[in-house]
Amino acid sequence: MNDDDSCRRVCRAPRPSPSEATGLSPRSWRSRKKRVGLIGCGWYGKCDLWRLLQIAPVEIVLSVMSTRRMLAEAAELAAAKQPSGKAPRTYADYREMLKEKDLDLVLVETPDHWHALPMIAAVQSGADVYVQKPISVDIIEGQSMLAAARNYRRVVQVGTQRAKPPAPHRSAGPDHSRGTAREHRPSGDLLLLRRPGSTGPPDAPPPDYLDWEMYTGRHRCVPTTR
């Protein structure tokens, strides 16, 4: 049996409903306030989280990748926006947050190079996931994320809002008015990490509130600049 057959078997396996998994009746599960964890408390993450608060009664849990100051600011805003006014639990490391295994949904709103590992860890903890675009920085990461979603039978949505409006489709497809076709090539560059050897501002130590080693993750650390 090849790997494709194994994946198909996992996909066809019966998935328990949320009410069965929690031991609650379907009505009780639907009425229960869902707990959502946010990994990455920057602009994108807060925008998606505030929008979720507008459409669903959720309880917020926060985690940040590397910037403690950003975590404190997001926690203060979340307490003001939650109907309960309750301050959310906060974690400096997403792995500690996921150890609790009490989240229904996780929003992965980290920099591009930090999408794969939090997403895989989130489905392993039993949560469904919304992960921002791009899904990964290379094919191997994307394949691993897909395999994890199928293996743990979790719902995973990728934020591909730019694929929905008609303008991106027109820019990527044939230009019938001119009789030509325009080619669209996705970029795999990490825009937030300076390339070694590139020119720019002089090197400087990272600010006290930034864990630079955590931010760069599995990628090779490069000097920071101000």
ABEGO torsion letter per residue (X at the ends): XBAAAAAAAAAABBBBBAAAAAGBBAAAAAABBBBBBBBEABAAAAAAAAAAAAABBBBBBBBBAABAAAAAAAAAAAAAABAAGBBBBBBABAAAAAAAGABABBBBABBAAAAAAAAAAAAAAGBBBBBBOBABABAAAAAAAAAAAAAAGBBBBBBAAAAABAAAAAAABBBAAAGBBBBBBBBABBAABBBBGBBEBBBBBBBAABBAAAAAEABBBBBBBX
